[in-house]
Amino acid sequence: MKTSGSGPGSDFEELSKKVSQLEGLNRDLMAMIENSYDAFAVADGESRLLLLNPAFERVMGLKNADMIGRKITDLVSEGVTDTAATIKVLETGKPQTVMINTMAGRQVLSTGVPVFHRDGKVFRVYCNLRDITELNQLKEKFEQSQMLISKYLLELHEVKQLQAMQSQFIARSKEMKQILETAYRIARVDITVLILGESGVGKDLIARIIHEASPRKETGTFVKINCGAIPSELLESELFGYEAGAFTGASKEGKAGYFEIADKGTLFLDEIGDLPLKLQVKLLSAIQDQEVMRIGGVRAKRVDVRITAATNQDLEKMVKAGKFREDLFYRLNVVPISIPPLRERRDDIPFLLVHYLERFNKKHSIQARLSKETVDRLCAYRWPGNVRELANLMEHLVVTSNEHVIHPRHLPQKYLSMQEPDEVPSGVKSLREEVKKYESKLIKKALSQAGTLEEAAHRLGVSLSTLTRRLRMIRNDHQV
C-alpha cells in the first residue's frame, strides 16, 4: 500500500510547481533587464551578441535587430563604439571595466564579467553599460560654475581694490599725466604691456587702469598673480592649473589656473623678473600660442588672455646675465611704461600728503593736519619706498600724534636727519616783505618745536604778548 501523496502524480505536480516558479523568476529577471535604465548585453566566447535590452539601442545609436548575432569586434571596426569591455574580457579572461564612446555621442562605463566553460574557456560575457554622458556634462557644468564663482569673487575683489586705488592715483606732475594718457591710449589696443618702476610707485594700479579702460572689462576679469610671492614649486599649478590626481594633495576635481580664470580678460604678472627660468619657457609658449596645458593634462586648452607684466628689476641686465629669457623679454616688452620714482616727481608729493591725510583721518575718525614745515620737510625727502612709504607714514602720523597739528617733531628720526630746507629766500622783492616772511618762518619753526606758546616765546626771546600780537598780524596777512 503506497503512502498518500507519493507516486507519479505528485512528482509531476512538484515538477510543475518548480517550473512555474522558474518561469516566474525568469519573467521577473527579464522584466528587470528590459526595463533597466542601464544597458545589458550577453555575448559568447567569440564576442557575438546573443541578448540585448532596449537601453542598448539608446547608448549605441543602432537598432538591436541590426546588432544581435554580430560580433562586437566588427561593431568596433565600423565605429559603432571605440572599444568594448567584452573584448578586454576575452583577451584577459578577467572582469574588465572600460570607458567607451559610441556613435550616438554617449559616454558609457562598460563592465564585463566572464563565465567559464568546463574546459576553462570563456563561454559567456555579461556586460553592464551605464550611460554617464549627463553625469560628465554635470561635472563640466560644475567645473564651469566653480570657475565662474572664482572669477566673480576675483572681479568683486578687484573692483573694490580699483575703486580704492583710483582714488589714490594722484597725477599732478607732467610725467604722471603723460603716463596716464599713455595707459588710456594703449588700453584700446590688445597688446602686451611691460610696466617698469621701483617698488611702491603704483605699477599694479596702472595695470588695472589699462584693463578697466579696455574692451576686456566687458568680457573678462583682471587677475593678478605675484610671481615673487608664490613658491616656485607651486607657481606652475597656480598659473596653468592641474588635473585631478596630478600630484599628491591635488584636488579630486582638479583646478583651473589663472590663465583659464582670466580667459577673455587680463592676466597681470607682477614681479615677472622672479619667474623661474623653467616656467619662462611655458609662459612664452602660452603667450604665443594662446593655449595652456594643465599639470597632468593630455590636451591643451585655448585661452584668450591679455598679458600685462611688471617688475622693479632691470630685465635687460638679467637677459645678459642669463637669468631671463631674451625671447620672453621681447615678447613682453612690446609697449613699455616706465613710472618714475616719487623723488623725480615732487609736484605730486603735496597732493599725495593731503590725500592720505584725509583718507586716514576719515578711517580713524581723527582731525589731524600738517604744519607747513612738515610739508616742506616731507617734500624734500627722497622717498625710497615711494607712494607706499608715504601712505604708511601718513597713517603712522595720524594714529600716533596726540595733537591736531602734525609738526616735524612728530616725524620718525630718519625724516628729521635730512638737510634743512633753505632759510634764506631768493628773488627778494622788498625788504619789508622779506622780513615778514623770514619772521613768519622763525615763529612757525619755534611753534613746531615748542609744546606751548610760552615756550615758543622763550625760544624766540620775546614776551608772550609780543608773540601773540605777531601771530595775529601774520594771520591777518594770510601767511599761516
C-alpha positions in Angstrom: 0.0 0.0 0.0 1.5 3.4 -1.1 1.9 6.5 1.1 -0.6 9.2 0.4 0.8 12.0 -1.8 3.5 9.8 -3.4 3.7 8.4 -6.9 4.0 9.8 -10.4 1.1 12.2 -10.0 2.6 14.0 -7.0 6.1 14.1 -8.7 4.6 15.7 -11.7 2.8 18.3 -9.6 6.1 19.1 -7.8 8.0 19.5 -11.1 5.2 21.6 -12.5 5.4 23.8 -9.4 9.2 24.3 -9.8 8.8 25.0 -13.5 6.2 27.6 -12.7 8.4 29.2 -10.1 11.4 29.2 -12.5 9.2 30.8 -15.2 8.1 33.4 -12.8 11.6 34.1 -11.8 12.7 34.3 -15.4 9.9 36.7 -16.2 11.0 38.9 -13.3 14.6 38.8 -14.4 13.8 39.6 -18.0 11.4 42.4 -16.9 14.2 43.9 -14.8 16.6 43.7 -17.7 14.1 45.0 -20.3 13.1 48.0 -18.1 16.6 48.9 -16.7 18.0 52.3 -17.5 21.4 50.6 -17.8 22.1 48.7 -20.9 22.7 45.0 -20.7 24.3 42.6 -23.2 25.3 38.9 -23.3 28.0 37.8 -25.7 29.5 34.4 -26.5 33.2 33.4 -26.4 33.6 34.9 -29.9 32.2 38.3 -28.9 28.9 37.6 -30.8 25.9 39.4 -29.2 23.3 37.0 -28.0 21.0 39.1 -25.9 20.4 42.9 -25.7 17.9 45.0 -23.8 16.2 48.2 -25.1 18.6 50.5 -23.4 21.4 49.1 -25.5 19.9 50.8 -28.6 19.9 54.2 -26.8 23.6 54.1 -25.8 24.8 52.6 -29.1 22.6 54.6 -31.5 21.8 51.5 -33.6 18.7 49.2 -33.6 19.2 45.9 -31.6 17.9 44.0 -34.6 20.9 45.3 -36.6 23.4 44.2 -33.9 22.1 40.9 -32.5 24.1 38.0 -33.7 27.0 40.2 -34.8 30.5 40.3 -33.3 31.4 43.2 -31.1 34.8 43.3 -32.8 33.0 44.1 -36.1 31.0 46.9 -34.5 34.2 48.4 -33.1 35.8 48.4 -36.6 32.7 50.0 -38.0 32.9 52.8 -35.5 29.7 52.0 -33.6 31.8 52.1 -30.5 35.5 52.9 -30.0 36.1 49.9 -27.7 34.3 47.3 -25.6 34.6 45.6 -22.2 33.7 42.2 -23.9 36.9 42.4 -26.0 39.0 43.1 -22.9 37.4 40.2 -21.0 38.1 37.8 -23.9 41.7 39.0 -24.1 42.4 38.7 -20.3 39.9 36.2 -19.0 39.2 38.6 -16.1 36.4 41.2 -15.3 37.1 44.5 -17.0 35.7 48.0 -16.9 36.3 50.4 -19.7 35.1 53.9 -20.8 33.6 53.8 -24.3 32.4 56.4 -26.7 29.5 55.4 -29.1 28.3 56.7 -32.4 25.3 58.1 -30.6 27.6 60.5 -28.9 27.3 58.9 -25.5 30.0 58.3 -22.9 29.4 54.9 -21.4 31.0 53.0 -18.5 31.0 49.3 -19.5 31.7 46.4 -17.1 32.2 42.9 -18.5 32.2 39.7 -16.4 33.3 36.3 -17.8 31.5 33.0 -17.4 33.8 29.9 -17.9 33.0 26.6 -19.6 34.2 23.3 -18.1 37.2 23.4 -20.4 38.3 26.7 -18.8 37.5 28.9 -21.8 35.2 31.9 -21.7 31.7 30.7 -22.5 29.7 33.9 -22.0 30.4 37.6 -21.2 27.8 39.5 -19.2 28.1 43.3 -19.8 26.5 46.2 -17.9 26.7 49.6 -19.7 26.0 52.7 -17.7 25.4 55.9 -19.6 27.4 58.7 -17.8 27.1 61.4 -20.5 24.8 63.5 -18.4 27.0 62.9 -15.4 30.0 64.1 -17.2 28.1 67.1 -18.5 27.0 67.9 -14.9 30.7 67.6 -13.9 31.7 70.0 -16.6 28.9 72.4 -15.6 30.1 72.1 -12.0 33.7 72.9 -13.0 32.4 75.9 -15.1 30.3 77.1 -12.2 33.4 76.8 -9.9 35.4 78.8 -12.4 32.7 81.4 -12.6 32.5 81.7 -8.8 36.3 82.2 -8.6 36.0 84.7 -11.5 33.2 86.7 -9.8 35.0 86.7 -6.5 38.1 88.0 -8.1 36.1 90.6 -10.0 34.4 91.8 -6.8 37.8 91.9 -5.1 39.4 93.8 -8.0 36.5 96.2 -8.3 36.9 97.1 -4.6 40.6 97.5 -5.0 40.3 99.5 -8.2 37.9 101.9 -6.6 40.2 102.4 -3.7 43.3 102.7 -5.9 41.7 105.1 -8.4 41.0 107.5 -5.6 44.7 107.2 -4.7 46.0 107.9 -8.2 47.4 111.5 -8.0 48.7 112.7 -11.3 49.6 116.4 -10.9 53.1 116.2 -12.3 53.7 116.3 -16.0 55.4 112.9 -16.0 52.4 111.1 -14.4 49.9 112.9 -16.6 51.7 111.6 -19.7 51.8 108.0 -18.2 48.1 108.1 -17.5 47.4 109.3 -21.0 49.6 106.5 -22.5 47.8 103.9 -20.3 44.3 105.0 -21.6 45.5 105.2 -25.2 47.1 101.7 -25.3 44.2 100.2 -23.4 42.1 100.2 -26.6 44.8 98.1 -28.4 45.1 94.4 -27.4 48.9 94.3 -26.9 51.3 93.2 -24.2 52.5 95.8 -21.8 55.5 95.8 -19.5 55.4 98.2 -16.6 58.7 99.2 -15.1 59.5 101.1 -11.9 60.7 100.9 -8.3 58.7 99.2 -5.7 55.8 101.3 -4.4 55.4 103.6 -7.4 51.9 102.2 -8.4 52.6 99.6 -11.2 49.7 97.5 -10.3 47.3 100.5 -10.4 48.5 101.3 -14.0 47.8 97.7 -15.0 44.3 97.8 -13.5 43.6 101.1 -15.3 44.6 99.6 -18.6 42.2 96.7 -18.1 39.4 98.9 -16.9 39.7 101.2 -19.9 39.9 98.2 -22.4 37.1 96.2 -24.1 38.1 93.2 -22.0 36.4 94.8 -19.0 33.1 93.7 -20.5 34.2 90.2 -21.4 36.6 89.1 -18.7 38.2 89.9 -15.4 41.5 91.3 -14.2 43.6 88.6 -12.5 46.8 89.4 -10.6 49.5 86.9 -9.6 52.7 87.9 -7.8 55.4 85.7 -9.3 57.8 86.5 -6.4 55.3 85.8 -3.6 54.4 82.2 -4.6 56.9 79.3 -4.0 58.4 78.2 -7.4 57.1 74.6 -6.9 53.5 75.9 -6.6 53.7 78.7 -9.2 53.2 76.4 -12.2 50.0 74.9 -10.8 48.7 78.4 -9.9 49.3 79.7 -13.5 48.3 76.7 -15.6 46.1 74.6 -13.2 46.2 70.8 -12.8 44.0 67.7 -13.5 42.6 65.5 -10.8 45.2 63.4 -9.1 48.1 65.1 -10.9 50.2 65.1 -7.8 50.0 64.2 -4.1 47.5 66.6 -2.4 45.8 67.6 -5.6 42.1 68.3 -5.5 39.9 65.4 -6.7 38.2 67.8 -9.1 41.4 69.3 -10.5 41.8 73.1 -10.5 41.7 75.8 -13.2 44.9 78.0 -13.3 44.9 81.8 -13.5 45.2 81.7 -17.3 41.8 79.9 -17.5 40.2 82.2 -14.9 41.5 85.2 -16.9 40.1 84.0 -20.2 38.7 86.9 -22.2 40.3 89.2 -19.6 43.7 90.4 -18.4 46.4 88.5 -16.6 48.8 90.7 -14.6 52.1 89.1 -13.9 53.6 91.2 -11.1 57.3 90.8 -10.3 57.9 88.9 -13.6 61.6 89.1 -13.0 61.2 86.5 -10.2 59.7 83.9 -12.6 61.9 80.7 -12.6 63.6 80.0 -15.9 61.8 76.7 -16.4 58.5 78.4 -16.2 59.6 81.2 -18.5 59.6 78.6 -21.4 56.0 77.5 -20.6 54.8 81.1 -20.2 56.3 82.1 -23.5 54.5 79.2 -25.2 51.2 80.1 -23.6 51.5 83.8 -24.7 52.5 82.9 -28.2 50.0 80.0 -28.8 47.2 81.2 -26.5 47.0 77.7 -25.2 47.6 76.2 -21.8 48.2 72.6 -20.6 47.2 71.7 -17.1 49.7 69.7 -15.0 48.8 66.1 -15.6 46.7 67.0 -18.6 46.8 65.5 -22.1 45.0 68.2 -24.1 45.8 71.8 -24.4 43.1 74.4 -23.8 42.6 77.5 -25.8 42.5 80.8 -23.9 42.2 84.4 -24.9 44.2 86.4 -22.4 45.9 89.8 -22.5 49.2 89.9 -20.6 50.5 92.8 -18.6 53.6 92.4 -16.6 55.6 94.5 -14.1 59.0 94.4 -12.4 61.3 96.6 -10.4 64.3 94.8 -11.9 66.4 95.5 -14.9 65.3 92.8 -17.3 67.9 93.7 -20.0 70.7 93.1 -17.5 69.0 89.9 -16.4 68.9 88.7 -20.1 72.6 89.4 -20.5 73.3 87.5 -17.2 71.3 84.5 -18.5 68.7 84.9 -15.7 65.8 85.9 -18.0 65.0 84.6 -21.5 65.6 87.0 -24.3 62.7 85.8 -26.4 60.3 86.2 -23.4 61.6 89.7 -22.7 60.9 90.9 -26.2 57.5 89.2 -26.2 56.6 91.2 -23.0 58.4 94.4 -23.9 56.0 95.4 -26.8 54.9 98.6 -25.1 57.0 99.5 -22.0 55.7 102.0 -19.5 58.3 103.4 -17.0 56.9 105.0 -13.9 59.4 107.5 -12.3 60.1 107.3 -8.5 58.4 109.9 -6.3 61.6 111.8 -5.8 61.6 112.6 -9.5 58.0 113.9 -9.5 58.0 116.1 -6.4 55.0 118.1 -7.7 52.8 115.1 -6.7 54.1 114.9 -3.1 51.9 117.7 -1.5 48.8 116.3 -3.1 49.6 112.8 -2.0 50.2 114.0 1.5 46.8 115.7 1.6 45.1 112.7 0.0 46.4 110.2 2.5 45.9 112.6 5.4 42.2 112.9 4.5 41.9 109.2 4.0 43.4 108.1 7.3 41.6 110.9 9.2 38.3 109.5 7.9 39.4 105.9 8.6 40.4 106.6 12.2 37.9 109.4 13.0 40.7 111.9 13.6 41.0 115.6 12.5 44.8 116.0 12.1 46.5 118.4 9.8 50.1 119.0 8.7 52.1 122.1 9.5 53.8 123.9 6.6 57.2 122.9 8.0 56.2 119.3 8.0 55.0 119.5 4.4 58.2 121.3 3.4 60.4 118.6 5.1 58.4 115.7 3.6 58.6 117.3 0.1 62.4 117.4 0.4 62.6 113.8 1.5 63.8 111.2 -1.1 61.1 108.6 -0.5 63.0 105.3 -1.3 59.7 103.4 -0.7 57.8 105.8 -3.0 54.0 106.2 -2.6 53.7 103.0 -0.5 56.1 104.5 2.1 54.3 107.8 2.0 50.9 106.2 2.7 52.4 104.2 5.6 54.0 107.2 7.1 50.8 109.3 6.9 48.8 106.6 8.7 51.5 106.3 11.3 51.4 110.1 12.0 47.6 110.2 12.1 47.3 107.5 14.7 50.4 108.3 16.9 50.2 112.1 17.0 48.4 113.3 20.1 47.9 116.8 18.7 45.7 118.2 16.0 48.7 119.7 14.1 51.4 117.3 13.0 54.8 119.1 13.4 58.2 118.0 12.3 58.9 116.8 15.8 56.3 114.1 15.3 58.2 112.6 12.4 60.3 109.5 12.8 64.0 110.2 13.1 65.0 109.3 9.6 62.8 112.1 8.2 64.5 114.6 10.6 68.1 113.8 9.7 67.9 115.2 6.2 69.3 118.6 5.3 67.2 121.6 6.5 65.3 123.5 3.8 67.0 126.7 2.8 66.1 129.5 5.2 67.4 132.4 3.1 64.9 133.4 0.4 65.8 134.0 -3.2 64.4 136.6 -5.6 64.0 139.4 -3.0 61.1 141.7 -3.7 61.2 144.3 -0.9 63.0 144.4 2.4 59.7 144.7 4.3 58.1 141.7 2.6 61.1 139.5 3.0 61.5 140.4 6.7 57.8 139.5 7.2 58.4 136.1 5.5 61.5 135.4 7.5 59.8 136.4 10.8 56.9 134.2 9.9 59.2 131.2 9.3 61.0 131.7 12.6 57.8 131.9 14.5 56.3 128.8 12.9 59.5 126.9 13.4 59.6 127.9 17.1 55.9 126.9 17.4 56.6 123.5 15.8 59.5 122.8 18.2 57.7 124.0 21.3 54.8 122.5 23.2 53.2 125.8 24.3 53.1 129.5 23.3 55.0 130.3 26.4 57.9 128.0 25.4 57.9 129.3 21.9 58.1 132.9 23.2 61.0 131.9 25.4 62.8 130.3 22.4 62.3 133.5 20.4 63.4 135.8 23.2 60.2 137.8 23.2 57.3 138.2 25.6 54.1 136.2 25.3 52.1 139.3 24.5 54.6 140.2 21.7 54.4 136.7 20.2 50.6 136.7 20.4 50.5 140.1 18.6 52.9 138.9 15.9 50.7 135.8 15.3 47.6 137.9 14.9 49.4 140.1 12.3 50.6 137.1 10.4 47.1 135.6 10.3 45.7 138.9 9.1 48.2 138.8 6.3 47.1 135.3 5.4 50.6 133.9 5.9 49.6 131.0 8.2 
